[in-house]
Amino acid sequence: MPHISLCIPAYAMGGKGAGFLAQSFDILTTQTFADFEVVVSDQSDDEAVAEICAGFADRLSIRHIWNRDGKRQASANVNNAMRHASGEIVKILFQDDYLNGVDAMKTVAQSFEKGAKWQLCGSGVSRNGGAVERPMVPRLTPKLMFGKNTVSSPSVLAMRRADLVYFDEELIWLMDVDLYQRLWDQLGDPVISPDTLVVNRVHAGQVSASVSPELRRHELRYMRAKQAGGLSFAQWLEYWRQLLKAR
């Protein structure tokens, strides 16, 4: 059994998905920590992603899983990858993101050596797949659940498989912050690795670029309804602020 399962939800992404994945795989082949598997849950209607996985099979331990009949959104697709993970640690890495530096996987592994249940790492963004801008260290706040994302994308997240918490498949825009909040509530504070271990690629095909105001309003109200224990004053303020932004 591998120590870490790297879970990647994949789809055609307007013809760019396979290329993004190939760049990510190239970086994975250089990692100084090698005790990991790659689990790709593929919702593509073509063979491009599957061919990339086959092309790297001699250099990486890759399990390609077709998920064409599954719910077509990131939360459901990444959950499918997580359900097929066999490693002690489950690390998320979205298809258009990639690791930064040869020691990224080693740092993730070391974060769990003292019994941590979940981990967040620093991230940056790139517009060209090269230069990294806007480094960000994750920070948890009570306003997180309503879209004030001070953590970054799901690619900065890793969990012990024994403590695995899945994404809410009713959510698209708020799928990440909802999960961070539930992990925080259930497992306590994470280990935070401040180094920029993940790069989030900025491009026109990002899911976040296509989120409508209607979807934002729907998910904000859904999140409010989930909080059966009530909201703090700061959370109510953030809820109304985000609702006004979504008009």
DRENPA-3360 file (N, C-alpha, C; in nm, 2 decimals, always signed):
BEGIN
1 = MPHISLCI = +0.08/-0.12/+0.00/+0.00/+0.00/+0.00/+0.09/+0.12/+0.00 ~ +0.06/+0.22/-0.08/+0.13/+0.35/-0.09/+0.11/+0.43/+0.04 ~ +0.20/+0.51/+0.08/+0.18/+0.60/+0.19/+0.08/+0.71/+0.16 ~ +0.09/+0.77/+0.04/+0.00/+0.88/+0.00/-0.07/+0.84/-0.13 ~ -0.20/+0.87/-0.13/-0.28/+0.87/-0.25/-0.31/+1.01/-0.30 ~ -0.26/+1.04/-0.42/-0.28/+1.17/-0.48/-0.40/+1.16/-0.57 ~ -0.51/+1.23/-0.53/-0.64/+1.21/-0.59/-0.67/+1.33/-0.69 ~ -0.69/+1.29/-0.82/-0.70/+1.40/-0.92/-0.84/+1.38/-0.99;
9 = PAYAMGGK = -0.93/+1.47/-0.98/-1.05/+1.47/-1.06/-1.02/+1.52/-1.20 ~ -1.05/+1.45/-1.31/-1.01/+1.49/-1.44/-1.13/+1.49/-1.54 ~ -1.12/+1.58/-1.64/-1.22/+1.59/-1.75/-1.15/+1.66/-1.86 ~ -1.22/+1.67/-1.98/-1.15/+1.72/-2.10/-1.11/+1.87/-2.08 ~ -1.18/+1.94/-2.01/-1.15/+2.08/-1.98/-1.12/+2.16/-2.11 ~ -1.22/+2.15/-2.20/-1.21/+2.22/-2.33/-1.09/+2.19/-2.41 ~ -1.04/+2.07/-2.40/-0.93/+2.02/-2.48/-0.80/+2.05/-2.41 ~ -0.79/+2.12/-2.30/-0.67/+2.15/-2.23/-0.63/+2.06/-2.12;
17 = GAGFLAQS = -0.73/+1.98/-2.07/-0.71/+1.90/-1.95/-0.59/+1.80/-1.96 ~ -0.58/+1.73/-2.07/-0.47/+1.63/-2.08/-0.33/+1.70/-2.08 ~ -0.32/+1.81/-2.14/-0.19/+1.89/-2.14/-0.16/+1.94/-2.00 ~ -0.26/+1.99/-1.93/-0.23/+2.03/-1.79/-0.19/+1.91/-1.70 ~ -0.26/+1.80/-1.72/-0.22/+1.68/-1.65/-0.08/+1.63/-1.68 ~ -0.04/+1.63/-1.80/+0.09/+1.59/-1.84/+0.20/+1.68/-1.77 ~ +0.18/+1.81/-1.76/+0.27/+1.89/-1.69/+0.28/+1.86/-1.55 ~ +0.17/+1.83/-1.49/+0.16/+1.79/-1.34/+0.23/+1.66/-1.32;
25 = FDILTTQT = +0.21/+1.56/-1.41/+0.28/+1.43/-1.40/+0.43/+1.45/-1.42 ~ +0.47/+1.53/-1.51/+0.62/+1.56/-1.52/+0.68/+1.60/-1.39 ~ +0.61/+1.69/-1.32/+0.66/+1.73/-1.19/+0.66/+1.62/-1.08 ~ +0.56/+1.54/-1.09/+0.55/+1.42/-1.00/+0.66/+1.32/-1.01 ~ +0.71/+1.31/-1.13/+0.82/+1.21/-1.16/+0.95/+1.26/-1.10 ~ +0.96/+1.39/-1.06/+1.08/+1.44/-1.00/+1.08/+1.45/-0.85 ~ +0.97/+1.40/-0.78/+0.96/+1.42/-0.64/+1.06/+1.33/-0.57 ~ +1.12/+1.39/-0.46/+1.22/+1.31/-0.38/+1.15/+1.21/-0.29;
33 = FADFEVVV = +1.02/+1.22/-0.27/+0.94/+1.13/-0.19/+0.86/+1.05/-0.30 ~ +0.88/+0.92/-0.30/+0.82/+0.84/-0.41/+0.71/+0.74/-0.37 ~ +0.68/+0.73/-0.24/+0.59/+0.63/-0.19/+0.45/+0.69/-0.20 ~ +0.40/+0.71/-0.32/+0.27/+0.75/-0.35/+0.21/+0.69/-0.48 ~ +0.08/+0.69/-0.48/+0.00/+0.65/-0.60/-0.07/+0.77/-0.65 ~ -0.11/+0.77/-0.78/-0.19/+0.87/-0.84/-0.32/+0.81/-0.88 ~ -0.44/+0.86/-0.83/-0.57/+0.81/-0.86/-0.64/+0.91/-0.94 ~ -0.67/+0.88/-1.07/-0.73/+0.98/-1.16/-0.87/+0.93/-1.19;
41 = SDQSDDEA = -0.97/+1.01/-1.14/-1.11/+0.98/-1.18/-1.15/+1.07/-1.30 ~ -1.17/+1.00/-1.41/-1.18/+1.07/-1.54/-1.32/+1.07/-1.59 ~ -1.37/+1.19/-1.61/-1.50/+1.22/-1.67/-1.50/+1.27/-1.82 ~ -1.38/+1.25/-1.88/-1.37/+1.30/-2.02/-1.45/+1.21/-2.11 ~ -1.50/+1.27/-2.22/-1.57/+1.20/-2.32/-1.48/+1.15/-2.43 ~ -1.35/+1.18/-2.42/-1.25/+1.13/-2.52/-1.15/+1.05/-2.44 ~ -1.04/+1.01/-2.51/-0.94/+0.92/-2.45/-0.81/+1.00/-2.41 ~ -0.81/+1.13/-2.42/-0.68/+1.21/-2.41/-0.62/+1.19/-2.27;
49 = VAEICAGF = -0.71/+1.20/-2.16/-0.66/+1.19/-2.03/-0.61/+1.05/-2.00 ~ -0.68/+0.95/-2.05/-0.65/+0.81/-2.03/-0.51/+0.78/-2.10 ~ -0.49/+0.84/-2.22/-0.36/+0.82/-2.29/-0.25/+0.88/-2.21 ~ -0.27/+1.00/-2.15/-0.16/+1.06/-2.07/-0.13/+0.97/-1.95 ~ -0.23/+0.91/-1.89/-0.21/+0.82/-1.77/-0.13/+0.70/-1.82 ~ -0.16/+0.64/-1.93/-0.09/+0.53/-1.99/+0.05/+0.56/-2.02 ~ +0.07/+0.68/-2.07/+0.21/+0.72/-2.11/+0.30/+0.74/-1.99 ~ +0.25/+0.77/-1.88/+0.33/+0.79/-1.76/+0.33/+0.66/-1.67;
57 = ADRLSIRH = +0.27/+0.55/-1.71/+0.25/+0.44/-1.62/+0.39/+0.37/-1.59 ~ +0.49/+0.39/-1.67/+0.62/+0.33/-1.64/+0.70/+0.42/-1.54 ~ +0.65/+0.54/-1.51/+0.73/+0.63/-1.42/+0.65/+0.66/-1.29 ~ +0.52/+0.64/-1.30/+0.44/+0.67/-1.18/+0.34/+0.56/-1.16 ~ +0.30/+0.54/-1.03/+0.20/+0.44/-1.00/+0.07/+0.51/-1.02 ~ +0.00/+0.48/-1.13/-0.12/+0.55/-1.17/-0.24/+0.45/-1.18 ~ -0.35/+0.49/-1.12/-0.48/+0.42/-1.14/-0.58/+0.51/-1.21 ~ -0.61/+0.48/-1.33/-0.70/+0.56/-1.41/-0.84/+0.49/-1.39;
65 = IWNRDGKR = -0.94/+0.57/-1.35/-1.07/+0.52/-1.32/-1.17/+0.60/-1.41 ~ -1.25/+0.53/-1.49/-1.35/+0.60/-1.57/-1.47/+0.64/-1.47 ~ -1.52/+0.76/-1.49/-1.63/+0.80/-1.41/-1.73/+0.88/-1.50 ~ -1.75/+0.83/-1.62/-1.84/+0.89/-1.72/-1.98/+0.90/-1.67 ~ -2.02/+0.80/-1.59/-2.16/+0.80/-1.55/-2.19/+0.87/-1.42 ~ -2.09/+0.92/-1.36/-2.10/+1.00/-1.24/-2.16/+1.14/-1.26 ~ -2.19/+1.20/-1.15/-2.24/+1.34/-1.15/-2.13/+1.43/-1.20 ~ -2.16/+1.51/-1.30/-2.06/+1.59/-1.37/-2.03/+1.72/-1.30;
73 = QASANVNN = -1.96/+1.71/-1.19/-1.91/+1.83/-1.12/-1.79/+1.79/-1.03 ~ -1.71/+1.88/-1.00/-1.58/+1.85/-0.93/-1.60/+1.78/-0.80 ~ -1.70/+1.82/-0.72/-1.71/+1.76/-0.58/-1.74/+1.61/-0.60 ~ -1.82/+1.57/-0.69/-1.85/+1.43/-0.70/-1.74/+1.36/-0.76 ~ -1.67/+1.42/-0.86/-1.55/+1.35/-0.92/-1.44/+1.33/-0.83 ~ -1.41/+1.43/-0.75/-1.30/+1.41/-0.65/-1.33/+1.31/-0.54 ~ -1.46/+1.31/-0.50/-1.51/+1.21/-0.41/-1.48/+1.07/-0.46 ~ -1.51/+1.05/-0.59/-1.49/+0.92/-0.65/-1.34/+0.88/-0.65;
81 = AMRHASGE = -1.26/+0.97/-0.68/-1.11/+0.94/-0.67/-1.07/+0.91/-0.52 ~ -1.13/+0.98/-0.43/-1.10/+0.95/-0.29/-1.15/+0.82/-0.24 ~ -1.26/+0.77/-0.29/-1.31/+0.64/-0.26/-1.23/+0.53/-0.31 ~ -1.15/+0.56/-0.41/-1.06/+0.45/-0.46/-0.91/+0.46/-0.41 ~ -0.89/+0.56/-0.31/-0.76/+0.57/-0.26/-0.72/+0.46/-0.16 ~ -0.60/+0.42/-0.16/-0.56/+0.31/-0.07/-0.45/+0.35/+0.02 ~ -0.40/+0.47/+0.01/-0.29/+0.52/+0.09/-0.34/+0.57/+0.23 ~ -0.24/+0.57/+0.32/-0.27/+0.62/+0.46/-0.31/+0.77/+0.45;
89 = IVKILFQD = -0.25/+0.85/+0.37/-0.28/+0.99/+0.35/-0.35/+1.01/+0.21 ~ -0.45/+1.09/+0.21/-0.52/+1.13/+0.09/-0.49/+1.27/+0.06 ~ -0.43/+1.30/-0.05/-0.39/+1.43/-0.09/-0.47/+1.47/-0.22 ~ -0.53/+1.59/-0.22/-0.61/+1.63/-0.33/-0.52/+1.71/-0.43 ~ -0.53/+1.70/-0.56/-0.46/+1.78/-0.65/-0.55/+1.79/-0.77 ~ -0.60/+1.91/-0.80/-0.69/+1.93/-0.91/-0.61/+1.93/-1.04 ~ -0.67/+1.89/-1.15/-0.61/+1.86/-1.28/-0.53/+1.98/-1.33 ~ -0.58/+2.10/-1.31/-0.52/+2.22/-1.37/-0.42/+2.28/-1.27;
97 = DYLNGVDA = -0.40/+2.22/-1.15/-0.30/+2.27/-1.06/-0.18/+2.17/-1.06 ~ -0.07/+2.21/-1.00/+0.05/+2.13/-0.99/+0.14/+2.16/-0.87 ~ +0.22/+2.06/-0.83/+0.31/+2.08/-0.72/+0.42/+2.17/-0.75 ~ +0.47/+2.24/-0.65/+0.58/+2.33/-0.67/+0.71/+2.28/-0.60 ~ +0.80/+2.24/-0.67/+0.93/+2.19/-0.61/+0.93/+2.04/-0.60 ~ +1.06/+1.99/-0.59/+1.08/+1.85/-0.59/+1.05/+1.79/-0.45 ~ +1.04/+1.87/-0.35/+1.02/+1.82/-0.21/+0.87/+1.84/-0.16 ~ +0.78/+1.87/-0.25/+0.64/+1.90/-0.21/+0.58/+1.77/-0.14;
105 = MKTVAQSF = +0.59/+1.66/-0.21/+0.53/+1.54/-0.15/+0.60/+1.50/-0.02 ~ +0.73/+1.52/-0.01/+0.80/+1.49/+0.11/+0.75/+1.58/+0.23 ~ +0.72/+1.70/+0.20/+0.67/+1.79/+0.30/+0.54/+1.75/+0.35 ~ +0.45/+1.71/+0.26/+0.32/+1.66/+0.29/+0.33/+1.54/+0.39 ~ +0.42/+1.44/+0.35/+0.43/+1.32/+0.43/+0.48/+1.36/+0.57 ~ +0.58/+1.45/+0.58/+0.64/+1.49/+0.71/+0.53/+1.56/+0.80 ~ +0.43/+1.62/+0.74/+0.33/+1.69/+0.82/+0.25/+1.60/+0.90 ~ +0.24/+1.47/+0.86/+0.16/+1.37/+0.93/+0.24/+1.29/+1.03;
113 = EKGAKWQL = +0.37/+1.31/+1.04/+0.45/+1.22/+1.12/+0.42/+1.22/+1.27 ~ +0.37/+1.34/+1.31/+0.34/+1.35/+1.46/+0.19/+1.34/+1.49 ~ +0.12/+1.27/+1.40/-0.02/+1.24/+1.43/-0.12/+1.33/+1.38 ~ -0.09/+1.43/+1.30/-0.19/+1.52/+1.24/-0.29/+1.45/+1.17 ~ -0.42/+1.50/+1.17/-0.53/+1.44/+1.10/-0.56/+1.50/+0.97 ~ -0.52/+1.63/+0.95/-0.53/+1.70/+0.82/-0.43/+1.81/+0.81 ~ -0.40/+1.84/+0.68/-0.29/+1.94/+0.66/-0.33/+2.03/+0.54 ~ -0.29/+2.16/+0.56/-0.31/+2.26/+0.45/-0.17/+2.31/+0.42;
121 = CGSGVSRN = -0.14/+2.35/+0.30/-0.01/+2.40/+0.26/-0.03/+2.53/+0.19 ~ +0.08/+2.61/+0.18/+0.08/+2.73/+0.10/+0.07/+2.71/-0.04 ~ +0.02/+2.82/-0.11/+0.00/+2.81/-0.26/+0.03/+2.94/-0.32 ~ +0.04/+2.93/-0.46/+0.05/+3.05/-0.54/-0.03/+3.03/-0.66 ~ -0.03/+3.13/-0.75/-0.10/+3.12/-0.88/+0.00/+3.14/-1.00 ~ -0.04/+3.08/-1.11/+0.04/+3.10/-1.23/-0.05/+3.12/-1.35 ~ -0.01/+3.22/-1.44/-0.09/+3.24/-1.56/-0.03/+3.18/-1.68 ~ +0.09/+3.12/-1.67/+0.16/+3.06/-1.78/+0.22/+2.92/-1.75;
129 = GGAVERPM = +0.18/+2.87/-1.64/+0.24/+2.74/-1.60/+0.38/+2.74/-1.56 ~ +0.43/+2.86/-1.53/+0.57/+2.88/-1.50/+0.59/+2.97/-1.37 ~ +0.60/+3.10/-1.40/+0.62/+3.19/-1.29/+0.51/+3.19/-1.19 ~ +0.54/+3.19/-1.06/+0.44/+3.17/-0.95/+0.43/+3.31/-0.88 ~ +0.30/+3.35/-0.87/+0.27/+3.48/-0.81/+0.18/+3.47/-0.69 ~ +0.17/+3.57/-0.61/+0.07/+3.58/-0.50/+0.08/+3.47/-0.41 ~ +0.19/+3.44/-0.34/+0.20/+3.33/-0.24/+0.10/+3.36/-0.13 ~ +0.04/+3.25/-0.08/-0.06/+3.26/+0.02/-0.05/+3.14/+0.12;
137 = VPRLTPKL = -0.05/+3.18/+0.25/-0.04/+3.08/+0.36/-0.19/+3.06/+0.41 ~ -0.24/+2.94/+0.42/-0.37/+2.92/+0.46/-0.40/+2.97/+0.60 ~ -0.52/+3.02/+0.62/-0.57/+3.08/+0.74/-0.72/+3.05/+0.76 ~ -0.75/+2.98/+0.87/-0.89/+2.95/+0.89/-0.96/+3.06/+0.97 ~ -1.08/+3.11/+0.93/-1.16/+3.21/+1.00/-1.30/+3.17/+1.00 ~ -1.38/+3.22/+1.09/-1.53/+3.19/+1.10/-1.60/+3.23/+0.98 ~ -1.55/+3.32/+0.90/-1.62/+3.37/+0.77/-1.60/+3.27/+0.66 ~ -1.51/+3.17/+0.67/-1.47/+3.08/+0.57/-1.59/+3.02/+0.49;
145 = MFGKNTVS = -1.69/+2.97/+0.56/-1.80/+2.90/+0.51/-1.88/+2.97/+0.40 ~ -1.88/+3.10/+0.41/-1.96/+3.18/+0.32/-1.88/+3.24/+0.20 ~ -1.76/+3.19/+0.18/-1.69/+3.23/+0.06/-1.57/+3.32/+0.08 ~ -1.54/+3.36/+0.20/-1.42/+3.43/+0.23/-1.31/+3.33/+0.24 ~ -1.26/+3.29/+0.12/-1.16/+3.18/+0.12/-1.02/+3.23/+0.15 ~ -0.98/+3.21/+0.27/-0.85/+3.24/+0.32/-0.76/+3.12/+0.32 ~ -0.80/+3.01/+0.25/-0.72/+2.89/+0.25/-0.66/+2.86/+0.11 ~ -0.74/+2.87/+0.01/-0.71/+2.85/-0.14/-0.79/+2.73/-0.19;
153 = SPSVLAMR = -0.74/+2.67/-0.30/-0.82/+2.57/-0.37/-0.80/+2.43/-0.29 ~ -0.89/+2.33/-0.33/-0.87/+2.20/-0.26/-0.74/+2.14/-0.28 ~ -0.66/+2.18/-0.38/-0.53/+2.12/-0.40/-0.43/+2.14/-0.28 ~ -0.46/+2.23/-0.19/-0.37/+2.25/-0.07/-0.41/+2.15/+0.04 ~ -0.50/+2.07/+0.02/-0.56/+1.98/+0.13/-0.51/+1.84/+0.13 ~ -0.48/+1.79/+0.25/-0.45/+1.64/+0.26/-0.51/+1.60/+0.39 ~ -0.56/+1.47/+0.40/-0.62/+1.42/+0.52/-0.57/+1.27/+0.54 ~ -0.58/+1.23/+0.66/-0.56/+1.09/+0.69/-0.69/+1.01/+0.63;
161 = RADLVYFD = -0.66/+0.90/+0.57/-0.78/+0.82/+0.51/-0.87/+0.78/+0.63 ~ -0.81/+0.75/+0.75/-0.89/+0.71/+0.86/-0.99/+0.82/+0.91 ~ -0.96/+0.94/+0.87/-1.04/+1.06/+0.91/-1.11/+1.13/+0.79 ~ -1.12/+1.05/+0.68/-1.16/+1.12/+0.56/-1.30/+1.18/+0.57 ~ -1.31/+1.30/+0.52/-1.44/+1.37/+0.51/-1.46/+1.41/+0.36 ~ -1.57/+1.38/+0.31/-1.60/+1.40/+0.16/-1.66/+1.54/+0.13 ~ -1.64/+1.58/+0.01/-1.70/+1.70/-0.04/-1.85/+1.69/-0.04 ~ -1.92/+1.80/-0.02/-2.07/+1.80/-0.03/-2.10/+1.81/-0.18;
169 = EELIWLMD = -2.17/+1.71/-0.24/-2.19/+1.71/-0.38/-2.31/+1.80/-0.42 ~ -2.37/+1.87/-0.33/-2.47/+1.97/-0.36/-2.40/+2.11/-0.39 ~ -2.27/+2.11/-0.37/-2.20/+2.24/-0.39/-2.10/+2.24/-0.50 ~ -2.08/+2.36/-0.56/-1.98/+2.38/-0.67/-1.89/+2.49/-0.63 ~ -1.94/+2.61/-0.61/-1.86/+2.73/-0.58/-1.81/+2.72/-0.43 ~ -1.88/+2.67/-0.34/-1.84/+2.67/-0.20/-1.80/+2.53/-0.15 ~ -1.77/+2.44/-0.25/-1.74/+2.30/-0.21/-1.61/+2.29/-0.12 ~ -1.52/+2.38/-0.15/-1.39/+2.37/-0.07/-1.40/+2.43/+0.07;
177 = VDLYQRLW = -1.46/+2.55/+0.07/-1.47/+2.62/+0.21/-1.57/+2.54/+0.30 ~ -1.67/+2.48/+0.24/-1.76/+2.40/+0.32/-1.68/+2.28/+0.39 ~ -1.60/+2.22/+0.31/-1.52/+2.10/+0.36/-1.42/+2.15/+0.46 ~ -1.35/+2.26/+0.44/-1.25/+2.31/+0.54/-1.32/+2.34/+0.67 ~ -1.44/+2.39/+0.66/-1.52/+2.42/+0.79/-1.55/+2.29/+0.86 ~ -1.60/+2.19/+0.79/-1.64/+2.07/+0.85/-1.52/+1.99/+0.91 ~ -1.41/+2.00/+0.84/-1.29/+1.94/+0.89/-1.24/+2.01/+1.02 ~ -1.25/+2.14/+1.02/-1.21/+2.22/+1.13/-1.30/+2.18/+1.25;
185 = DQLGDPVI = -1.43/+2.17/+1.23/-1.53/+2.14/+1.33/-1.51/+2.00/+1.39 ~ -1.48/+1.90/+1.30/-1.47/+1.76/+1.34/-1.33/+1.72/+1.39 ~ -1.23/+1.77/+1.33/-1.09/+1.73/+1.36/-1.00/+1.83/+1.43 ~ -1.05/+1.95/+1.45/-0.97/+2.05/+1.51/-0.88/+2.12/+1.41 ~ -0.78/+2.19/+1.47/-0.69/+2.26/+1.38/-0.60/+2.17/+1.29 ~ -0.57/+2.21/+1.17/-0.48/+2.14/+1.08/-0.34/+2.17/+1.11 ~ -0.25/+2.09/+1.06/-0.11/+2.13/+1.04/-0.10/+2.22/+0.92 ~ -0.04/+2.34/+0.93/-0.03/+2.43/+0.82/+0.12/+2.44/+0.78;
193 = SPDTLVVN = +0.15/+2.40/+0.66/+0.28/+2.41/+0.60/+0.29/+2.53/+0.52 ~ +0.36/+2.63/+0.56/+0.36/+2.77/+0.50/+0.42/+2.77/+0.36 ~ +0.51/+2.68/+0.33/+0.58/+2.68/+0.20/+0.48/+2.67/+0.09 ~ +0.51/+2.73/-0.03/+0.43/+2.73/-0.14/+0.45/+2.59/-0.21 ~ +0.36/+2.49/-0.18/+0.38/+2.36/-0.23/+0.29/+2.33/-0.35 ~ +0.19/+2.42/-0.37/+0.09/+2.40/-0.48/+0.08/+2.53/-0.56 ~ +0.07/+2.51/-0.69/+0.04/+2.62/-0.78/-0.10/+2.61/-0.85 ~ -0.18/+2.71/-0.83/-0.31/+2.71/-0.89/-0.30/+2.78/-1.03;
201 = RVHAGQVS = -0.34/+2.71/-1.13/-0.33/+2.77/-1.26/-0.45/+2.86/-1.29 ~ -0.42/+2.98/-1.34/-0.53/+3.08/-1.37/-0.55/+3.07/-1.52 ~ -0.68/+3.03/-1.56/-0.71/+3.02/-1.70/-0.86/+3.04/-1.72 ~ -0.90/+3.06/-1.85/-1.04/+3.09/-1.88/-1.13/+2.98/-1.85 ~ -1.08/+2.85/-1.85/-1.17/+2.74/-1.83/-1.19/+2.70/-1.68 ~ -1.14/+2.78/-1.59/-1.16/+2.75/-1.45/-1.31/+2.75/-1.41 ~ -1.35/+2.65/-1.32/-1.49/+2.65/-1.28/-1.53/+2.78/-1.21 ~ -1.44/+2.84/-1.13/-1.48/+2.96/-1.06/-1.51/+3.08/-1.16;
209 = ASVSPELR = -1.45/+3.07/-1.28/-1.48/+3.18/-1.38/-1.62/+3.17/-1.44 ~ -1.69/+3.06/-1.42/-1.82/+3.04/-1.48/-1.93/+3.03/-1.38 ~ -1.90/+3.07/-1.25/-2.01/+3.06/-1.15/-2.10/+3.18/-1.16 ~ -2.23/+3.15/-1.18/-2.33/+3.26/-1.20/-2.37/+3.32/-1.06 ~ -2.42/+3.45/-1.07/-2.48/+3.50/-0.94/-2.59/+3.42/-0.88 ~ -2.67/+3.36/-0.97/-2.78/+3.27/-0.92/-2.72/+3.15/-0.84 ~ -2.62/+3.09/-0.89/-2.56/+2.98/-0.82/-2.50/+3.02/-0.69 ~ -2.43/+3.14/-0.69/-2.38/+3.19/-0.56/-2.49/+3.21/-0.46;
217 = RHELRYMR = -2.60/+3.27/-0.50/-2.71/+3.30/-0.40/-2.76/+3.16/-0.35 ~ -2.78/+3.07/-0.44/-2.84/+2.94/-0.40/-2.74/+2.87/-0.30 ~ -2.61/+2.87/-0.33/-2.52/+2.80/-0.24/-2.50/+2.88/-0.10 ~ -2.51/+3.01/-0.11/-2.50/+3.08/+0.02/-2.62/+3.05/+0.11 ~ -2.74/+3.04/+0.05/-2.86/+3.00/+0.13/-2.85/+2.86/+0.18 ~ -2.80/+2.77/+0.09/-2.78/+2.63/+0.13/-2.69/+2.62/+0.25 ~ -2.58/+2.69/+0.24/-2.48/+2.69/+0.35/-2.54/+2.75/+0.48 ~ -2.62/+2.85/+0.47/-2.68/+2.91/+0.59/-2.78/+2.80/+0.65;
225 = AKQAGGLS = -2.85/+2.73/+0.57/-2.95/+2.63/+0.62/-2.87/+2.51/+0.69 ~ -2.75/+2.48/+0.64/-2.67/+2.37/+0.70/-2.63/+2.40/+0.84 ~ -2.62/+2.53/+0.88/-2.57/+2.56/+1.01/-2.68/+2.56/+1.12 ~ -2.71/+2.44/+1.16/-2.82/+2.42/+1.26/-2.79/+2.48/+1.39 ~ -2.66/+2.49/+1.42/-2.62/+2.54/+1.55/-2.62/+2.69/+1.56 ~ -2.66/+2.76/+1.45/-2.66/+2.90/+1.45/-2.53/+2.97/+1.40 ~ -2.54/+3.09/+1.37/-2.42/+3.17/+1.32/-2.38/+3.28/+1.41 ~ -2.25/+3.31/+1.41/-2.20/+3.42/+1.49/-2.24/+3.55/+1.42;
233 = FAQWLEYW = -2.22/+3.66/+1.49/-2.24/+3.79/+1.43/-2.15/+3.81/+1.31 ~ -2.02/+3.77/+1.32/-1.93/+3.79/+1.20/-1.97/+3.70/+1.09 ~ -2.02/+3.58/+1.11/-2.07/+3.50/+1.00/-2.19/+3.55/+0.94 ~ -2.29/+3.61/+1.01/-2.40/+3.67/+0.95/-2.36/+3.79/+0.86 ~ -2.27/+3.87/+0.91/-2.22/+3.98/+0.83/-2.16/+3.93/+0.70 ~ -2.08/+3.83/+0.71/-2.02/+3.78/+0.58/-2.12/+3.72/+0.49 ~ -2.22/+3.65/+0.55/-2.33/+3.59/+0.47/-2.40/+3.70/+0.39 ~ -2.44/+3.81/+0.45/-2.51/+3.92/+0.39/-2.42/+3.99/+0.29;
241 = RQLLKAR = -2.29/+4.01/+0.32/-2.20/+4.07/+0.23/-2.18/+3.99/+0.10 ~ -2.17/+3.86/+0.11/-2.16/+3.78/-0.01/-2.29/+3.78/-0.09 ~ -2.40/+3.78/-0.02/-2.53/+3.78/-0.09/-2.55/+3.91/-0.17 ~ -2.50/+4.02/-0.11/-2.51/+4.15/-0.18/-2.42/+4.14/-0.31 ~ -2.30/+4.08/-0.29/-2.21/+4.08/-0.40/-2.26/+3.99/-0.52 ~ -2.35/+3.90/-0.48/-2.41/+3.81/-0.58/-2.53/+3.86/-0.65 ~ -2.57/+3.98/-0.63/-2.69/+4.04/-0.69/-2.67/+4.06/-0.84;
% end
